[in-house]
Amino acid sequence: MRRDLLKTLFSRMLTAYLTITLGLVLAIGVALVAMLREQGVRQKSAELQRELLAIGGVETEVVQGVKSRAQADIELQTIARHYDALIDVYHVGGAGEHYYSTEKWRILSARTMTEEELSKLVSDITAGQKQTTHYFSDVSDLPVLTNYALLTQNGVATHVVLFHADISPVYTAVRSAAMQIGLIAMLGLLIAIVAVYYTTTTLTRPFMEVNEIVQQYSKGDYNARIPVSDTEEATQLALSFNAMADQLKDLEATRRSFVANVSHELRSPLTSMRGFLEAMQDGTIGPEDYGKYIGIVLSETRRMTAMVNDLLDLARIESGKTAIKLEIFDINELIRRTLITFEARIYERRMDVDIKFAQEQCYVEADNAQISQVLRNLIDNAIKYSPEDSKLRIATYALRREVYVSIQDFGQGIPEEDVPHVFDRFYKVEKAHTPSKQSGTGLGLSIVKRIIDQHGQRITLKSTKGKGSTFTFTLKRAPSPKRQQQQDGGRQRYGIQ
C-alpha cells in the first residue's frame, strides 16, 4: 500500500516539496550556526591579537631595561586575569614563564613545549600562522583559542608569546543561537508543511476530478463537466476537457441518429419489398400485376444500392482513405460535361438551363473526380426539387485567389429552420421517409460538404421558401496552363530560376 501511495502525483509532489523545504531549512540553519561560530572566533582572535601587541611591548621593555621583570610580571598577570586567560612567554633558548588567573589554567600551564616544538612554532609563525584551536586538544576538552606572536630584537628572534583564551562563552552563545534558529526553523517548517499540503492539494485536485469524470465518460455519460478553477493551467485543462465532452456528446448523438436513420432507411424498403414478394408468392398479387410490383422492387433495390454506395463514399472520405489528387483543370468545361449526363432528365422536365460564365475558361486546382461528384450531386438535387418548366442557373466567377461556383434552382425552397441541417447525414426537408420521386438517400449533400471541407474550401446555401435555393462553393484559383507555360518560358529565356 505504501508503494502504491508513493506512485500518486499528490504524494510525489508533497514528498518533493517537503524534502526540498527541509533540506533548505537544514542547510540555512547549519550555515548560520557555522557563520556565527566563525564570527565569534574571529572577533575573539582579533581581540587577543591586539593584546599580544601589548604583551610584546611589555617584554620588549624588559629586554631594553625600561622595566624590571617584576613589573612586567605584574602587568602580564593583570592581563591574564582580565581576560581569564593563560599567557605563555618562552625564550627562544627554551625557558618559559606562565601567567594565569584560575585553577583551570594552572593545570594547563603544566604543559610546556620542548625545544623541537618551540622550533616548529617559530617556523609556523615565520610562515604567517597566527592562531590555533588545537593547542591543548591532546590534554583537555576545554575549547581554547591560542594566538601567538614572535618577538625580535635587532632582527633576531628573542621570545615566543602564546595567549590562550577560553572560548566556551562563544560556543555557548552559538548553541543558544542555534536553538533559537532551530525553533524558528521548526515553526517555519510547520507553516511550510501546511502551505505545501494546501498547494499540492490545489494543484492535484483538477487531475483527480479529470480522472473521475473520464471514468464517467468511459461509461457513456458525457453530461459531467469539470469545474473551472482559478489556476490558468487548470482552467485551460477544464475548458479543453469540457469542449471534448461536448464533442463526444454530439458525436454520440450523431452516431445514434446515424444508426437509427440507416436502420430506418434500410428497413422501410426491405419491409415493402418483402411484403410485395410474399404477396406475389401467396397469390394475393396476381400474375397480371407482377410487372408493376417487380418494377417497384427494382426501384427500391436501386435506391438501396445508391444509399449503400453513398455511405461507402462518405466513410472513405471521412476516414481519410480517399486521397486528394490535385490537378489544374477548367471548371467551366467540367460543368459542361456534367450537364450532358443530365440532358435526358432536363429535357424530360422541360427545364431551361441558364449558364453564366464570367470567363470562357476558368482554371482551378482541385481533385477533378471529387469536384465532378460535387457537381453531379448538386445538379441532381436542383433538378429533383425543381418543378417542370422551371429554370436551372449555373454560374462561375473568379476573384484573386478563389473561384466561385453557384448552382441555383427555382423550386419550392428550403424552410429557414432546415437550412443549418441540410448537410447533415440523412437529413431530409420532407420529414416523411416514404419513397417518392423527390426522395433521395439524404447523404448527397453530406458528401458534398465533406469533399469541399477536404479541399479546405467552403460551401454555403441561400434559400427562400417558394423561390428556390442557391448552393455556392469555392475552389482554389489556378493560372491558365498556357499562361503558366509562357511564364516558365520567359524565366528560362532570361535565366531566372
C-alpha positions in Angstrom: 0.0 0.0 0.0 2.9 2.3 0.8 4.4 1.7 -2.6 1.1 2.5 -4.3 0.8 5.7 -2.2 4.2 6.9 -3.4 3.0 6.4 -7.0 0.4 9.1 -6.8 1.1 12.6 -8.1 -0.1 14.1 -4.8 2.3 12.0 -2.6 5.2 12.6 -5.0 4.7 16.4 -5.1 4.2 16.5 -1.3 7.3 14.5 -0.7 9.4 16.5 -3.1 8.3 19.9 -1.7 8.8 18.8 1.9 12.2 17.3 1.1 13.3 20.5 -0.6 11.9 22.7 2.2 13.5 20.5 5.0 16.8 20.5 3.1 16.8 24.2 2.7 15.9 24.8 6.4 18.7 22.5 7.5 21.2 24.0 5.1 20.4 27.5 6.1 20.5 26.6 9.8 23.9 24.9 9.5 25.2 27.8 7.5 24.0 30.3 10.1 25.5 28.4 13.0 28.8 28.0 11.3 28.8 31.7 10.4 28.0 32.7 13.9 30.7 30.4 15.3 33.3 31.7 12.9 32.3 35.3 13.5 32.7 34.8 17.3 36.1 33.1 17.0 37.2 35.8 14.6 36.2 38.6 17.0 37.9 36.8 19.9 41.1 36.3 17.8 41.2 39.9 16.8 40.9 40.9 20.5 43.7 38.6 21.5 45.9 39.8 18.7 45.6 43.3 19.9 46.6 42.2 23.4 49.5 40.3 22.0 50.9 43.6 20.8 50.6 45.0 24.4 52.3 41.8 25.8 55.0 42.1 23.2 55.6 45.7 24.2 56.0 44.7 27.9 58.5 42.0 27.1 60.4 44.4 24.8 60.7 47.0 27.5 62.1 44.3 29.8 64.7 43.3 27.3 65.6 47.0 26.8 65.9 47.6 30.5 63.0 50.0 30.7 61.0 47.8 33.1 62.0 45.3 35.6 61.0 41.6 35.4 58.8 42.1 38.5 56.9 45.0 36.9 56.4 43.0 33.7 55.1 40.0 35.6 52.5 42.2 37.4 51.3 43.6 34.1 51.1 40.3 32.4 49.3 38.8 35.4 46.8 41.6 35.2 46.1 41.0 31.5 45.7 37.2 32.1 43.2 37.9 35.0 41.3 40.5 32.9 40.8 38.0 30.0 40.6 34.9 32.2 43.4 33.6 30.0 46.8 31.9 30.1 49.9 33.7 28.8 53.0 31.7 28.0 56.2 33.6 27.3 59.1 31.4 26.0 62.6 32.4 25.5 64.0 31.2 22.2 66.5 29.3 24.3 63.8 27.2 25.9 62.9 28.7 29.3 59.3 29.8 29.8 57.1 31.9 32.1 53.3 31.3 32.6 50.7 33.8 33.8 47.1 32.7 34.6 44.1 33.6 36.7 42.2 30.5 37.6 42.9 26.9 38.6 41.9 25.5 35.1 44.9 27.4 33.6 47.3 26.2 36.3 46.7 22.6 35.2 47.1 23.5 31.5 50.2 25.6 32.2 52.0 22.4 33.2 52.2 21.6 29.5 55.4 23.0 28.4 56.9 23.0 24.9 60.1 21.1 24.1 62.8 22.6 22.0 61.6 20.8 18.9 58.0 22.1 19.4 59.3 25.6 20.1 61.4 25.5 16.9 58.5 24.3 14.9 56.2 27.0 16.3 58.8 29.7 15.4 58.8 28.3 11.8 55.0 28.4 11.7 54.9 32.0 12.9 57.5 33.0 10.4 55.4 31.3 7.7 52.4 33.5 8.7 50.4 31.3 11.1 48.9 33.3 14.0 46.4 31.1 15.8 45.1 27.6 16.5 42.3 25.9 18.5 44.2 22.6 18.9 47.0 23.5 21.2 45.5 21.7 24.3 43.4 19.2 22.4 45.6 16.3 23.4 45.4 17.1 27.2 42.0 18.8 27.7 38.5 19.1 26.2 38.3 22.8 27.1 37.8 24.9 23.9 40.8 27.2 23.8 41.8 29.7 21.2 45.5 30.3 21.1 47.1 33.3 19.4 50.9 33.6 19.2 53.5 36.0 18.1 57.3 36.2 17.7 59.3 39.0 19.4 62.5 40.1 17.8 65.3 42.4 18.8 67.5 43.9 16.1 66.1 41.3 13.6 66.8 38.4 15.9 64.0 36.3 17.5 64.1 36.5 21.3 60.7 35.4 22.6 57.6 33.5 21.6 54.4 34.7 23.3 51.2 32.5 23.4 47.9 34.0 24.5 45.4 31.2 25.4 41.7 32.3 25.9 38.7 30.2 26.9 36.1 30.4 24.0 33.4 28.4 25.8 31.2 31.5 26.0 31.4 31.8 22.3 30.3 28.2 21.8 27.6 28.7 24.4 26.3 31.8 22.6 26.4 29.9 19.3 24.5 26.9 20.8 21.9 29.4 22.2 21.6 31.0 18.7 21.4 27.5 17.1 18.5 26.6 19.4 16.6 29.8 18.5 17.3 29.2 14.9 16.1 25.6 15.3 12.8 26.7 16.9 12.2 29.3 14.2 13.1 26.7 11.6 10.6 24.2 13.1 7.9 26.8 13.1 8.7 27.7 9.5 8.7 24.0 8.6 5.3 23.5 10.1 4.0 26.5 8.2 5.7 25.2 5.1 4.1 21.8 5.6 0.6 23.3 5.8 1.3 25.6 2.8 2.8 22.8 0.7 -0.1 20.4 1.6 -2.6 23.1 0.6 -0.8 23.9 -2.6 -0.3 20.3 -3.6 -3.9 19.5 -2.9 -5.0 22.5 -5.0 -2.7 21.5 -7.9 -3.7 17.9 -7.9 -7.4 18.3 -7.4 -8.1 19.1 -11.1 -6.3 15.8 -12.0 -8.4 13.9 -9.6 -11.6 15.5 -10.9 -10.5 14.8 -14.5 -9.9 11.1 -13.6 -13.3 10.8 -12.0 -15.1 12.4 -15.0 -13.1 10.5 -17.5 -14.3 7.3 -15.8 -17.9 8.6 -16.3 -17.1 9.3 -20.0 -15.9 5.7 -20.3 -19.3 4.5 -19.2 -21.0 6.7 -21.8 -22.1 9.5 -19.5 -21.0 12.7 -21.3 -23.0 15.1 -19.2 -20.4 15.6 -16.4 -18.3 18.7 -16.7 -15.0 19.7 -15.0 -15.5 22.8 -12.8 -13.3 25.8 -13.8 -10.8 26.7 -11.2 -8.8 29.9 -10.6 -5.5 28.4 -11.9 -4.9 29.3 -15.5 -3.4 25.9 -16.5 -6.2 24.0 -14.7 -8.8 26.3 -16.3 -7.4 25.5 -19.8 -7.4 21.8 -18.9 -11.0 22.1 -17.8 -12.1 24.0 -20.8 -10.4 21.6 -23.1 -12.0 18.5 -21.4 -15.4 20.2 -21.4 -15.1 21.0 -25.1 -14.1 17.4 -25.7 -17.1 16.2 -23.7 -19.4 18.4 -25.8 -17.9 17.0 -29.0 -18.1 13.4 -27.7 -21.7 14.0 -26.7 -22.5 15.4 -30.1 -20.6 12.6 -31.8 -22.6 10.0 -29.7 -25.8 11.7 -30.6 -24.8 11.8 -34.3 -23.8 8.1 -34.1 -27.1 7.1 -32.6 -29.0 9.2 -35.1 -26.9 7.8 -37.9 -27.6 4.2 -36.8 -31.4 4.9 -36.4 -31.5 6.6 -39.8 -29.6 3.8 -41.5 -31.8 1.2 -39.9 -35.0 3.1 -40.9 -33.8 3.8 -44.4 -32.9 0.1 -45.0 -35.8 -1.4 -43.0 -38.6 0.5 -44.8 -37.8 -0.6 -48.4 -36.9 -4.1 -47.2 -40.2 -4.4 -45.5 -42.0 -3.1 -48.6 -40.1 -5.4 -50.9 -40.7 -8.4 -48.6 -44.4 -7.6 -48.5 -44.7 -7.4 -52.3 -42.8 -10.6 -52.8 -44.8 -12.5 -50.2 -48.0 -11.2 -51.7 -46.8 -12.4 -55.1 -45.8 -15.8 -53.6 -49.1 -16.5 -51.9 -51.2 -15.2 -54.8 -52.5 -12.0 -53.2 -50.9 -10.2 -56.2 -51.9 -11.9 -59.4 -49.5 -12.6 -62.3 -51.1 -9.8 -64.3 -49.7 -7.3 -61.8 -46.2 -8.9 -61.4 -44.6 -6.3 -63.8 -45.9 -3.4 -61.8 -44.7 -4.6 -58.4 -41.4 -6.0 -59.7 -40.7 -2.5 -61.1 -41.3 -1.2 -57.5 -39.0 -3.7 -56.0 -36.3 -2.9 -58.6 -36.7 0.8 -57.9 -36.3 0.2 -54.1 -33.3 -2.0 -54.8 -31.6 0.7 -56.9 -32.4 3.3 -54.1 -30.8 1.0 -51.5 -27.8 0.4 -53.7 -27.3 4.1 -54.2 -27.6 4.7 -50.5 -25.0 2.0 -49.7 -22.7 3.4 -52.3 -23.1 6.9 -50.8 -22.4 5.5 -47.3 -19.2 3.9 -48.5 -18.1 7.1 -50.3 -18.9 9.1 -47.1 -17.0 6.6 -44.9 -14.0 6.7 -47.2 -13.9 10.5 -47.3 -14.2 10.9 -43.5 -11.7 8.2 -42.8 -9.1 9.9 -45.0 -8.7 6.9 -47.2 -9.7 9.0 -50.2 -6.6 11.0 -51.1 -7.0 14.3 -52.9 -5.3 14.2 -56.3 -4.8 17.9 -57.1 -4.6 18.9 -60.7 -5.3 22.0 -62.7 -8.4 21.9 -64.9 -11.1 24.1 -66.4 -14.1 24.1 -64.1 -16.4 25.5 -66.9 -15.6 22.6 -69.1 -16.3 20.2 -66.2 -19.7 21.8 -65.7 -20.5 21.4 -69.4 -19.5 17.8 -69.4 -21.5 17.1 -66.3 -24.6 18.8 -67.7 -24.5 16.5 -70.7 -25.1 13.5 -68.4 -28.3 15.1 -67.2 -29.5 16.1 -70.6 -32.3 13.5 -70.7 -33.7 14.4 -67.3 -33.5 18.2 -68.1 -35.4 17.5 -71.4 -38.0 15.3 -69.7 -38.8 18.1 -67.2 -38.7 20.8 -69.9 -36.2 22.9 -67.9 -34.3 25.9 -69.2 -30.6 25.9 -68.3 -29.1 29.3 -67.8 -25.2 29.2 -67.8 -23.3 32.4 -66.8 -19.6 32.1 -67.0 -17.7 35.3 -66.3 -14.8 33.9 -68.3 -14.7 31.4 -71.2 -12.1 29.4 -69.3 -11.7 29.3 -65.6 -8.9 27.1 -64.2 -8.9 25.7 -60.6 -6.6 23.4 -58.7 -8.6 20.6 -57.2 -9.4 16.9 -57.5 -11.2 16.6 -60.8 -13.1 13.4 -59.9 -14.3 14.6 -56.5 -15.4 18.0 -57.8 -17.3 16.2 -60.6 -19.1 14.3 -57.8 -19.9 17.5 -56.1 -21.4 19.0 -59.3 -23.4 15.8 -60.0 -24.9 15.8 -56.5 -25.8 19.5 -56.6 -27.2 19.4 -60.1 -29.1 16.2 -59.4 -30.5 17.9 -56.2 -31.5 21.0 -58.2 -33.3 19.0 -60.9 -35.0 16.8 -58.4 -36.6 19.6 -56.4 -37.4 21.9 -59.3 -40.9 21.9 -60.9 -41.4 21.2 -64.6 -40.9 24.2 -67.0 -38.6 25.9 -64.4 -35.1 27.1 -64.8 -31.7 25.8 -63.7 -29.0 28.5 -63.4 -25.2 27.7 -63.1 -22.6 30.5 -62.8 -18.9 30.8 -62.2 -16.8 33.9 -61.5 -13.2 34.3 -60.3 -11.7 36.6 -57.8 -8.0 37.0 -57.0 -7.4 33.6 -55.3 -10.8 31.9 -55.4 -13.3 30.7 -58.0 -17.0 30.7 -57.0 -19.4 28.1 -58.4 -23.1 28.6 -57.8 -26.0 26.3 -58.8 -29.5 27.7 -58.4 -32.9 26.2 -58.8 -36.3 27.9 -58.7 -38.2 25.2 -56.8 -40.1 25.3 -53.5 -37.0 26.3 -51.5 -36.0 25.2 -48.1 -37.5 26.4 -44.8 -35.3 28.7 -42.8 -35.2 26.3 -39.8 -33.9 23.5 -42.0 -31.1 25.4 -43.7 -28.5 24.8 -41.0 -29.1 21.0 -41.2 -29.1 20.3 -44.9 -25.5 19.0 -44.8 -26.2 16.5 -42.0 -26.4 12.8 -42.8 -29.9 11.5 -43.7 -31.4 14.9 -43.2 -34.4 15.5 -45.4 -36.5 18.6 -45.7 -39.6 16.4 -46.1 -39.9 14.7 -42.7 -41.6 11.6 -44.0 -39.1 8.9 -45.1 -41.5 7.2 -47.5 -40.2 6.8 -51.1 -41.2 9.4 -53.6 -39.9 10.8 -56.9 -38.1 13.5 -55.0 -36.8 11.4 -52.1 -33.1 10.6 -52.0 -30.7 8.9 -49.6 -30.1 12.0 -47.5 -26.4 11.6 -48.0 -25.6 13.6 -51.2 -25.2 17.0 -49.6 -23.2 15.4 -46.7 -20.7 14.0 -49.3 -20.6 17.4 -51.0 -19.8 19.1 -47.7 -17.0 16.6 -46.8 -15.4 16.9 -50.2 -15.4 20.7 -50.1 -14.0 20.7 -46.5 -11.3 18.2 -47.6 -10.2 20.8 -50.2 -10.0 23.5 -47.5 -12.8 25.4 -49.1 -16.4 26.4 -48.1 -19.9 25.9 -49.3 -23.0 28.0 -48.5 -26.7 27.8 -49.0 -29.2 30.6 -49.6 -32.8 29.6 -49.8 -36.1 31.4 -49.8 -39.3 29.5 -49.3 -41.2 29.3 -52.6 -38.4 30.9 -54.6 -35.7 28.2 -54.8 -32.2 27.6 -53.4 -28.7 28.5 -54.4 -25.6 26.4 -53.4 -22.3 28.2 -53.8 -18.9 26.7 -53.2 -15.4 27.9 -53.7 -12.3 26.4 -55.2 -8.6 27.5 -55.3 -7.9 29.5 -58.5 -5.1 28.4 -60.7 -3.3 30.1 -63.6 -4.1 29.1 -67.2 -1.7 26.3 -68.3 -0.8 28.2 -71.4 -0.1 31.3 -69.4 2.0 29.3 -66.9 4.0 27.8 -69.8 4.6 31.3 -71.2 5.8 32.5 -67.8 8.1 29.4 -67.4 9.5 30.0 -70.9 10.2 33.6 -70.1 12.1 32.6 -66.9 14.2 30.2 -68.9 14.8 32.7 -71.6 16.2 35.3 -69.2 17.9 32.7 -66.9 15.6 33.2 -64.0 15.4 30.2 -61.7 
